[in-house]
Amino acid sequence: MTWVLTPAALGLWSTAILALVVVWIVLRHDAFPGSRVFPYLMLAIAEWALFSGLEAASTHVAVKVLMSQLEYVGMAATPVLFLIFAARHSGYDRWLRRPGWRIALWLPALVTIAVAATSNQHRWLWTNYLPGPQGSNAIIYVHGPAYYGIAAEVYAFILAGCVLVARSAFRHSGARRRQAVTILLASAFPLTAGLLYVADVNIIPGLDLIPVSFFTTGLVFLVGIGLFRMFDLVSAARNALIEQTTDAVLVTDVDGLVVDANPTAVHWLGADSSLVGQRIAAVFAAWPKLRSACLAEQTDHIELTLREEPLLHVDIHVTPLREPEGRKAGCFVVLRDITERYQNEVTLQQANDQLKRHVREIEGLQSELRDQAIRDGLTGLFNRRYLDEILPRELGRAAHEGGVLSVVMIDIDHFKETNDTRGHREGDRLLSLLGQVLRSGTRPGDAACRYGGEEFLLILPGATPEVARDRMNTLRTEYAARLHAEGFESPPTLSAGVAAFPTHAQSDDGLLRAADTALYRAKAEGRDRVCMATAGPANAAPS
C-alpha cells in the first residue's frame, strides 16, 4: 500500500482545511491593513500543511521526498508573506514600495524552492534518509548545510515580522493592540516548533512540528476574528454614521487603496460593486482633481460635478489620516450633495452674465452714439463739436503742466474750383482721402478734426511749432502721393498755418485766429506750403 492514514496526516490536513476556512472568512470581511496579503499567507500555510500531510501518509521514500520538495513551496513563501503582512498591518511598509526590496524578499524563497527541487542531485538539503520509529512509516531526514541556511533565513523573516508587529502593539491601544498581540501569539507556535525541529527535539522522531503547529495558529486567528474582531474594526457607530448617512464616505490607506466605502459612495461613483480594495487612481480616474487631493499630504476642500445626467455636484472634504508619529496612514473623504445650491448659483450667475451683456450692449450703443456725435461722417475725423470740447481741455492741461500745445489749420487749395468742375462726388473723395491721411499720420494723443467745409484742424499736445510744421509738411507730401496713387490728374495741394501755446496765443480762440492767419499767409505766398504764426500782430487775411 502506498498511502496510510495516520494521525499526523489527519492533523496536517485539518490544518490545511482550517487555513482555507480562515481565508474564506477573511475574504468576506471588509478591507483592513494587510488584507491583500493575508489570504496568500494562509494559502501558503495550507499548501505547506497539505503536502506535509501527504508526506506523512506516504509509505514510499521516493514519494515522501517528492511531497517534502513540494511542501517547500509553501514553506519558502510563508515567511516572506508573513513579513509583508506584518509590515502592512503595522504601518511600517514604506520600504515595500521600492521594487528592489520586493525582489530581495522573494529571491531567497526562489533559491529555497530550487535547492529543494534539485536536492537529489547535490544533497545540500538532505544528505540521507533514515527509517523512523519501529511500526511507523516516518523517515528521518538527515539535514545538509543548505537546510540550516534556509532555516536561518526563515526565522530571520519571521522574527523581523514579529518585531514590526510588536512595535505596532506598543504604539497603539485598544483594538489595534489586541490585534497585534493576536498576531504575535499566532506566530509564536510555528516559531517555537521550528526551533525544536532544528534542535532535533521532536515528540515523534522524523515529524516536522512546524506545519502541525499551524493548526494552533489557525485557531488563534479564528478566535481573534470572533473575539477581538481582528479584521473588522467597523462598529455599530460606524454603521449608523457612515452606512446610513446621505453623504458619500470613503477611507483609503497609505497605498491609495479604498479600505472602506458606504453605499452612497458606491452609487455616486457609478461602481458596479464594493469599492473596497480598488485603487484611488482607478476609482477617481474621471476626476483627476479629486485623485490628486487624496494623494496629497494636506487637507483639501474642492467642488466638482460627478455626473451631468442627472446632475450631481458635490462638495468634497479630504482629510489625511495620520499615525501617532505624524506619518500619513491614508485619507478620509466625504462627498456632500450640493446640487441644489450649485444650480441656484449657476442660475444667479447666468442672470448676472446676462445683465452684464445688456450693460455692455448699452455701453456699446452709448459709445457708438457718442462716436457718431463727435465724428464727421464723411472723413471719419472728429467734428467741430468735439473740437470745441477738447481744445480748451488740452490747452488747460498744457497751461497747468507748463507744456506746449500746437494747432495746425489746413485747407485744400482751389477746392471749390475742383468741386465745381469735377462734381461733388470727386470733392467728397478728396475730403475722404485727406481724412485717411490725417488719421494715419497723427499720434494717439493727437486730434484731427474737420473744422468746416474743406478746412481741417490738427491739435498736437506737446509738439513745438517747429515739430508741428515738419509733421504738416510730411502730411502734405503723403496727401499728394496718395492722390497720385488714386489717379487724380493735377491734384489739389494743401496749405496750412501753425500756431502754438504759449508762443503765439494764450487762449483757444487766440490759437485758432493765429493759425487761421498763418494759413491765409500760406495761401497768399503761393499755396502748397506751411506757414508759422508770428508773435506780433497778425497779418491781415487776404480776401
C-alpha positions as CSV (number, residue, x, y, z in Angstrom):
1,M,0.0,0.0,0.0
2,T,1.3,3.5,-1.0
3,W,-0.7,5.6,1.5
4,V,-1.5,5.1,5.2
5,L,-4.0,7.3,7.0
6,T,-2.0,8.4,10.1
7,P,-2.9,10.7,12.9
8,A,-0.1,13.1,11.7
9,A,-1.6,13.2,8.2
10,L,-5.1,13.9,9.6
11,G,-3.8,16.7,11.8
12,L,-1.9,18.2,8.9
13,W,-4.9,18.1,6.6
14,S,-7.0,19.6,9.3
15,T,-4.5,22.4,9.5
16,A,-4.8,22.9,5.7
17,I,-8.6,22.9,5.9
18,L,-8.6,25.4,8.8
19,A,-6.3,27.7,6.9
20,L,-8.7,27.7,4.0
21,V,-11.6,28.4,6.3
22,V,-9.7,31.4,7.6
23,V,-9.1,32.6,4.0
24,W,-12.8,32.3,3.3
25,I,-13.8,34.3,6.4
26,V,-11.3,37.0,5.7
27,L,-12.4,37.4,2.1
28,R,-15.9,38.0,3.4
29,H,-14.7,40.9,5.6
30,D,-14.0,44.5,4.7
31,A,-10.5,45.5,3.8
32,F,-8.1,46.0,6.6
33,P,-4.3,46.9,6.8
34,G,-2.6,43.9,5.1
35,S,-5.8,42.4,3.9
36,R,-4.5,41.8,0.4
37,V,-1.5,39.8,1.6
38,F,-3.1,37.8,4.5
39,P,-5.1,35.3,2.3
40,Y,-2.0,34.5,0.4
41,L,-0.2,33.8,3.6
42,M,-2.9,31.4,4.8
43,L,-2.9,29.7,1.3
44,A,0.9,29.2,1.6
45,I,0.3,27.6,5.0
46,A,-2.5,25.4,3.6
47,E,-0.2,24.2,0.8
48,W,2.6,23.5,3.3
49,A,0.2,21.5,5.6
50,L,-1.4,19.7,2.7
51,F,1.8,18.2,1.3
52,S,3.2,17.6,4.7
53,G,0.1,15.5,5.4
54,L,0.7,13.7,2.1
55,E,4.3,13.1,3.1
56,A,3.2,11.7,6.5
57,A,0.6,9.4,4.8
58,S,3.0,8.0,2.1
59,T,4.8,4.7,2.7
60,H,7.5,5.0,-0.1
61,V,10.6,7.0,0.5
62,A,10.7,8.4,-3.1
63,V,7.1,9.7,-2.7
64,K,7.9,11.1,0.7
65,V,10.8,13.0,-0.7
66,L,8.7,14.4,-3.5
67,M,6.0,15.5,-1.1
68,S,8.6,17.2,1.0
69,Q,10.0,19.0,-2.0
70,L,6.5,20.2,-2.9
71,E,5.8,21.4,0.7
72,Y,8.9,23.6,0.4
73,V,7.0,25.8,-2.0
74,G,4.6,26.8,0.8
75,M,7.4,26.8,3.4
76,A,9.5,29.2,1.4
77,A,6.6,31.6,0.7
78,T,5.2,31.6,4.2
79,P,7.9,33.7,5.9
80,V,8.1,36.2,3.1
81,L,4.3,36.7,3.1
82,F,4.3,36.9,6.9
83,L,6.9,39.7,6.8
84,I,5.0,41.6,4.2
85,F,1.7,41.2,6.1
86,A,3.3,42.3,9.4
87,A,4.8,45.4,7.7
88,R,1.5,46.4,6.1
89,H,-0.6,45.7,9.2
90,S,1.7,47.6,11.5
91,G,2.1,50.5,9.1
92,Y,5.9,50.1,8.6
93,D,5.6,49.3,4.9
94,R,7.1,52.3,3.2
95,W,10.1,50.3,2.1
96,L,7.9,47.8,0.4
97,R,7.1,50.3,-2.3
98,R,10.6,50.0,-3.8
99,P,10.8,47.2,-6.4
100,G,14.4,46.4,-5.2
101,W,13.2,45.4,-1.8
102,R,10.4,43.2,-3.1
103,I,12.9,41.4,-5.3
104,A,15.3,41.0,-2.4
105,L,12.4,39.5,-0.3
106,W,11.4,36.9,-2.8
107,L,14.9,35.9,-4.0
108,P,15.8,33.6,-1.0
109,A,12.4,31.9,-1.4
110,L,13.1,31.1,-5.0
111,V,16.5,29.8,-4.1
112,T,15.0,27.6,-1.4
113,I,12.5,26.1,-3.8
114,A,15.2,25.5,-6.4
115,V,17.5,23.8,-3.8
116,A,14.7,21.6,-2.6
117,A,13.7,20.6,-6.2
118,T,17.2,19.5,-7.0
119,S,18.2,18.1,-3.6
120,N,18.7,14.5,-5.0
121,Q,21.4,15.8,-7.3
122,H,23.6,17.8,-4.9
123,R,22.5,16.5,-1.4
124,W,22.8,20.0,0.1
125,L,19.4,19.9,1.7
126,W,19.1,16.3,2.8
127,T,22.3,14.1,2.9
128,N,20.4,10.9,3.8
129,Y,17.1,9.4,4.8
130,L,16.9,7.1,7.9
131,P,14.0,4.8,8.9
132,G,11.7,6.3,11.6
133,P,10.4,4.6,14.8
134,Q,9.5,0.9,14.6
135,G,6.0,0.4,13.3
136,S,5.7,3.9,11.7
137,N,6.0,4.9,8.1
138,A,8.0,8.0,9.0
139,I,11.6,8.7,7.9
140,I,14.2,10.9,9.4
141,Y,15.8,13.5,7.1
142,V,19.5,14.0,7.7
143,H,20.0,17.7,7.0
144,G,22.7,19.1,4.9
145,P,24.3,22.6,5.1
146,A,21.6,24.2,2.9
147,Y,18.9,23.4,5.4
148,Y,20.5,25.4,8.2
149,G,20.9,28.4,5.9
150,I,17.3,28.1,4.8
151,A,16.2,27.8,8.5
152,A,18.2,30.9,9.4
153,E,16.5,32.9,6.5
154,V,13.0,31.7,7.5
155,Y,13.4,32.6,11.2
156,A,15.0,35.9,10.3
157,F,12.0,36.9,8.2
158,I,9.5,35.7,10.9
159,L,11.4,37.5,13.7
160,A,11.5,40.7,11.6
161,G,7.8,40.5,11.1
162,C,7.2,39.9,14.9
163,V,9.4,42.9,15.7
164,L,7.2,45.1,13.4
165,V,4.0,43.8,15.0
166,A,5.4,44.3,18.5
167,R,6.2,47.9,17.7
168,S,2.7,48.3,16.5
169,A,1.4,46.9,19.7
170,F,3.4,49.4,21.8
171,R,2.3,52.3,19.5
172,H,-1.4,51.6,19.5
173,S,-4.0,50.9,22.2
174,G,-7.4,49.2,22.3
175,A,-8.4,47.0,19.4
176,R,-5.3,47.6,17.4
177,R,-3.1,46.5,20.3
178,R,-5.2,43.4,20.8
179,Q,-4.9,42.6,17.1
180,A,-1.1,42.9,17.2
181,V,-1.0,40.6,20.3
182,T,-3.1,38.1,18.5
183,I,-0.7,38.0,15.5
184,L,2.3,37.6,17.8
185,L,0.6,34.8,19.6
186,A,-0.3,33.0,16.4
187,S,3.2,33.3,15.1
188,A,4.8,32.0,18.4
189,F,3.6,28.4,17.9
190,P,5.3,27.7,14.5
191,L,8.3,29.7,15.6
192,T,8.7,27.5,18.7
193,A,8.0,24.3,16.8
194,G,10.6,25.2,14.2
195,L,13.3,25.9,16.8
196,L,12.5,22.5,18.4
197,Y,12.7,20.7,15.0
198,V,16.0,22.4,14.1
199,A,17.4,21.3,17.5
200,D,16.2,17.7,16.9
201,V,13.8,17.9,19.9
202,N,10.8,16.1,18.5
203,I,7.9,14.4,20.2
204,I,7.8,11.9,17.3
205,P,11.2,11.4,15.5
206,G,11.0,12.5,11.9
207,L,7.8,14.5,12.3
208,D,8.1,18.2,11.4
209,L,6.1,20.0,14.1
210,I,6.0,23.3,12.2
211,P,3.1,22.6,9.8
212,V,1.3,20.8,12.7
213,S,1.7,23.9,14.8
214,F,-0.1,26.0,12.2
215,F,-3.3,24.3,13.3
216,T,-3.0,26.3,16.6
217,T,-2.1,29.4,14.5
218,G,-5.4,29.0,12.6
219,L,-7.3,28.6,15.8
220,V,-5.8,31.7,17.2
221,F,-6.8,33.7,14.1
222,L,-10.3,32.3,14.3
223,V,-10.5,33.4,18.0
224,G,-9.1,36.8,17.0
225,I,-11.7,37.2,14.3
226,G,-14.5,36.3,16.6
227,L,-13.4,37.7,19.9
228,F,-11.2,40.7,19.1
229,R,-12.9,41.5,15.7
230,M,-9.4,41.3,14.3
231,F,-10.3,42.0,10.8
232,D,-13.5,44.0,11.5
233,L,-13.0,47.3,13.2
234,V,-16.3,48.6,11.9
235,S,-18.5,49.2,14.9
236,A,-22.3,49.8,15.3
237,A,-21.5,53.5,15.5
238,R,-19.8,53.3,12.1
239,N,-22.9,51.6,10.6
240,A,-25.1,54.4,12.0
241,L,-22.8,57.2,11.0
242,I,-21.4,56.0,7.7
243,E,-23.7,53.4,6.2
244,Q,-26.9,55.4,6.8
245,T,-25.6,58.9,6.0
246,T,-26.7,60.7,2.9
247,D,-23.1,61.8,2.3
248,A,-20.7,59.6,0.4
249,V,-17.8,58.4,2.6
250,L,-14.5,56.7,1.6
251,V,-11.4,55.7,3.6
252,T,-8.1,55.0,1.9
253,D,-4.9,53.5,3.1
254,V,-1.3,54.8,2.6
255,D,-1.0,52.8,-0.6
256,G,-4.0,54.5,-2.2
257,L,-6.4,51.6,-1.7
258,V,-10.0,52.1,-0.7
259,V,-10.4,50.3,2.7
260,D,-14.0,51.4,3.3
261,A,-16.8,53.0,1.4
262,N,-20.5,53.4,2.2
263,P,-23.3,52.6,-0.3
264,T,-23.8,56.2,-1.2
265,A,-20.2,56.4,-2.4
266,V,-20.7,53.3,-4.5
267,H,-23.8,54.7,-6.0
268,W,-22.5,58.2,-6.7
269,L,-19.2,56.9,-8.2
270,G,-21.0,54.6,-10.5
271,A,-19.4,51.4,-9.2
272,D,-20.9,48.0,-10.0
273,S,-19.9,46.6,-6.7
274,S,-18.0,47.5,-3.5
275,L,-15.2,50.0,-3.9
276,V,-13.1,48.3,-1.2
277,G,-9.8,47.1,-2.4
278,Q,-9.7,49.3,-5.5
279,R,-7.0,51.9,-6.1
280,I,-7.9,55.6,-5.9
281,A,-6.2,56.1,-9.3
282,A,-8.9,53.8,-10.8
283,V,-11.9,54.9,-8.7
284,F,-11.3,58.6,-9.4
285,A,-9.9,58.2,-12.9
286,A,-12.6,60.5,-14.3
287,W,-11.9,63.2,-11.7
288,P,-8.1,64.0,-11.6
289,K,-8.5,66.9,-9.2
290,L,-10.1,64.6,-6.6
291,R,-7.5,61.9,-7.2
292,S,-4.7,64.4,-6.6
293,A,-6.4,65.7,-3.4
294,C,-6.5,62.2,-2.0
295,L,-2.8,61.6,-2.7
296,A,-1.7,65.0,-1.2
297,E,-0.4,65.5,2.3
298,Q,-2.7,68.3,3.4
299,T,-6.4,68.8,4.0
300,D,-8.2,69.9,0.8
301,H,-11.7,71.2,0.0
302,I,-12.9,71.1,-3.5
303,E,-16.2,71.2,-5.5
304,L,-16.8,69.3,-8.7
305,T,-19.5,67.7,-10.9
306,L,-19.6,63.9,-10.6
307,R,-22.2,63.5,-13.4
308,E,-24.2,65.6,-15.8
309,E,-27.4,63.4,-16.2
310,P,-28.9,63.6,-13.7
311,L,-26.8,66.4,-12.4
312,L,-24.8,65.6,-9.3
313,H,-22.5,68.4,-7.9
314,V,-20.7,67.7,-4.7
315,D,-18.7,69.5,-2.0
316,I,-15.7,67.3,-1.1
317,H,-13.5,67.4,2.1
318,V,-10.3,65.3,2.0
319,T,-8.7,64.8,5.4
320,P,-5.3,63.0,5.7
321,L,-5.3,60.2,8.4
322,R,-2.0,60.1,10.3
323,E,-0.2,57.7,12.6
324,P,0.7,58.9,16.1
325,E,4.2,59.9,14.9
326,G,2.6,62.0,12.2
327,R,3.2,59.8,9.2
328,K,0.3,59.7,6.7
329,A,-1.8,56.5,7.0
330,G,-4.4,57.2,4.4
331,C,-7.2,59.7,4.0
332,F,-10.9,60.3,4.9
333,V,-13.1,61.5,2.0
334,V,-16.6,63.0,2.5
335,L,-18.7,64.0,-0.5
336,R,-21.8,66.1,0.1
337,D,-24.5,66.7,-2.4
338,I,-24.8,70.4,-3.1
339,T,-26.6,70.1,-6.4
340,E,-29.5,72.4,-5.5
341,R,-27.2,75.1,-4.2
342,Y,-25.0,74.8,-7.3
343,Q,-28.0,75.1,-9.6
344,N,-29.1,78.2,-7.8
345,E,-25.6,79.7,-8.1
346,V,-25.5,78.8,-11.8
347,T,-28.9,80.4,-12.4
348,L,-27.8,83.5,-10.5
349,Q,-24.5,83.6,-12.4
350,Q,-26.4,83.3,-15.7
351,A,-28.7,86.1,-14.8
352,N,-25.7,88.2,-13.7
353,D,-23.9,87.4,-17.0
354,Q,-27.0,88.3,-19.0
355,L,-27.2,91.6,-17.1
356,K,-23.5,92.3,-17.8
357,R,-24.1,91.6,-21.5
358,H,-27.0,94.0,-21.5
359,V,-24.9,96.6,-19.8
360,R,-22.1,96.1,-22.3
361,E,-24.6,96.4,-25.2
362,I,-25.9,99.6,-23.7
363,E,-22.4,100.9,-23.2
364,G,-21.5,99.9,-26.7
365,L,-24.6,101.7,-28.1
366,Q,-23.7,104.8,-26.0
367,S,-20.2,104.7,-27.2
368,E,-21.4,104.3,-30.8
369,L,-23.8,107.2,-30.4
370,R,-21.1,109.3,-28.8
371,D,-18.8,108.4,-31.6
372,Q,-21.4,109.4,-34.1
373,A,-22.0,112.7,-32.3
374,I,-18.3,113.7,-32.3
375,R,-17.2,112.4,-35.7
376,D,-17.6,113.6,-39.2
377,G,-19.5,111.1,-41.2
378,L,-17.5,111.7,-44.5
379,T,-13.9,111.8,-43.3
380,G,-14.1,109.8,-40.0
381,L,-12.3,112.7,-38.2
382,F,-13.6,114.5,-35.1
383,N,-16.1,117.2,-35.8
384,R,-16.4,120.8,-34.7
385,R,-18.4,119.8,-31.6
386,Y,-15.5,117.6,-30.4
387,L,-13.0,120.4,-31.3
388,D,-14.9,122.8,-29.1
389,E,-14.7,120.3,-26.2
390,I,-11.1,119.0,-26.5
391,L,-9.2,122.2,-27.4
392,P,-10.0,124.1,-24.1
393,R,-9.2,120.9,-22.1
394,E,-5.8,120.3,-23.8
395,L,-5.0,124.0,-23.5
396,G,-5.8,123.9,-19.8
397,R,-3.6,120.9,-19.3
398,A,-0.7,122.5,-21.2
399,A,-1.0,125.6,-19.0
400,H,-1.2,123.6,-15.8
401,E,1.8,121.4,-16.6
402,G,3.8,124.2,-18.2
403,G,3.9,122.5,-21.5
404,V,3.3,123.4,-25.1
405,L,0.4,122.9,-27.5
406,S,0.4,123.4,-31.3
407,V,-2.6,123.6,-33.7
408,V,-2.4,123.3,-37.5
409,M,-5.2,124.9,-39.6
410,I,-5.3,123.0,-43.0
411,D,-7.1,124.0,-46.2
412,I,-7.4,122.2,-49.6
413,D,-6.2,124.6,-52.2
414,H,-8.7,125.5,-55.0
415,F,-11.2,123.0,-53.6
416,K,-14.3,125.0,-54.7
417,E,-12.9,125.0,-58.3
418,T,-12.3,121.3,-58.2
419,N,-15.7,120.6,-56.7
420,D,-17.4,122.7,-59.3
421,T,-15.6,121.3,-62.3
422,R,-15.4,117.6,-61.3
423,G,-18.5,117.3,-59.2
424,H,-19.4,116.8,-55.6
425,R,-18.6,113.1,-55.6
426,E,-15.0,113.9,-56.6
427,G,-14.9,116.6,-54.0
428,D,-16.1,114.3,-51.3
429,R,-13.4,111.8,-52.4
430,L,-10.7,114.5,-51.9
431,L,-12.1,115.1,-48.4
432,S,-12.2,111.5,-47.5
433,L,-8.7,110.7,-48.7
434,L,-7.4,113.7,-46.6
435,G,-9.2,112.3,-43.6
436,Q,-7.4,108.9,-44.1
437,V,-4.0,110.6,-44.4
438,L,-4.6,112.7,-41.2
439,R,-5.8,109.7,-39.2
440,S,-2.8,107.6,-40.1
441,G,-0.4,110.4,-39.7
442,T,-1.2,111.5,-36.1
443,R,-0.2,110.1,-32.8
444,P,-2.7,108.5,-30.3
445,G,-2.8,111.7,-28.2
446,D,-3.4,114.0,-31.2
447,A,-6.8,115.1,-32.5
448,A,-7.6,115.5,-36.2
449,C,-10.8,117.5,-36.7
450,R,-12.9,118.7,-39.7
451,Y,-13.2,122.4,-39.0
452,G,-15.7,123.0,-41.7
453,G,-16.0,122.5,-45.5
454,E,-12.5,121.9,-46.8
455,E,-10.8,123.2,-43.7
456,F,-9.3,120.8,-41.1
457,L,-7.5,121.3,-37.8
458,L,-4.8,119.3,-36.0
459,I,-4.4,119.6,-32.2
460,L,-0.9,118.4,-31.3
461,P,-0.3,118.3,-27.5
462,G,3.4,118.6,-26.5
463,A,4.5,119.5,-30.1
464,T,6.5,122.6,-30.6
465,P,5.7,124.9,-33.6
466,E,8.7,123.6,-35.5
467,V,7.7,119.9,-34.9
468,A,4.1,120.7,-35.9
469,R,5.4,122.4,-39.1
470,D,7.6,119.5,-40.0
471,R,4.8,117.0,-39.4
472,M,2.4,119.0,-41.5
473,N,4.9,119.1,-44.4
474,T,5.1,115.3,-44.2
475,L,1.4,115.0,-44.3
476,R,1.2,117.4,-47.2
477,T,3.7,115.1,-49.1
478,E,1.8,112.0,-48.2
479,Y,-1.5,113.5,-49.3
480,A,-0.1,114.4,-52.7
481,A,1.4,110.9,-53.1
482,R,-2.0,109.4,-52.2
483,L,-3.8,111.5,-54.7
484,H,-1.4,110.5,-57.4
485,A,-1.8,106.8,-56.4
486,E,-5.6,107.3,-56.7
487,G,-5.3,108.6,-60.3
488,F,-6.0,112.2,-59.8
489,E,-4.8,114.4,-62.6
490,S,-3.4,117.8,-61.4
491,P,-4.4,117.1,-57.8
492,P,-5.0,120.0,-55.5
493,T,-2.5,120.8,-52.8
494,L,-2.6,121.7,-49.1
495,S,-1.9,125.0,-47.4
496,A,-1.5,125.1,-43.6
497,G,-0.9,127.6,-40.8
498,V,0.7,126.6,-37.5
499,A,0.2,128.4,-34.1
500,A,1.4,127.3,-30.6
501,F,0.6,128.0,-27.0
502,P,2.1,129.9,-25.3
503,T,4.3,131.4,-28.1
504,H,1.6,132.7,-30.3
505,A,-1.6,132.9,-28.2
506,Q,-2.9,132.2,-24.7
507,S,-6.5,131.1,-25.4
508,D,-8.2,128.7,-27.6
509,D,-9.8,131.5,-29.7
510,G,-6.5,133.2,-30.0
511,L,-4.8,130.0,-31.2
512,L,-7.4,129.4,-33.8
513,R,-7.1,133.0,-35.1
514,A,-3.3,132.8,-35.1
515,A,-3.4,129.5,-37.0
516,D,-6.0,130.9,-39.4
517,T,-3.9,134.0,-40.1
518,A,-0.9,131.8,-40.8
519,L,-3.0,129.7,-43.2
520,Y,-4.0,132.7,-45.2
521,R,-0.5,133.9,-45.3
522,A,0.5,130.5,-46.8
523,K,-2.2,130.9,-49.4
524,A,-1.0,134.5,-50.1
525,E,2.6,133.3,-50.6
526,G,1.5,130.9,-53.3
527,R,-0.2,128.0,-51.6
528,D,1.1,124.4,-51.2
529,R,3.1,125.3,-48.1
530,V,3.0,125.6,-44.3
531,C,3.4,129.0,-42.6
532,M,4.0,129.6,-38.9
533,A,2.2,132.3,-36.9
534,T,4.2,135.2,-35.7
535,A,4.3,136.5,-32.1
536,G,3.5,140.1,-33.3
537,P,0.2,141.4,-34.6
538,A,-1.5,139.1,-37.1
539,N,-1.3,139.9,-40.8
540,A,-4.5,140.7,-42.5
541,A,-6.0,137.8,-44.2
542,P,-6.5,138.1,-47.9
543,S,-10.0,138.1,-49.3
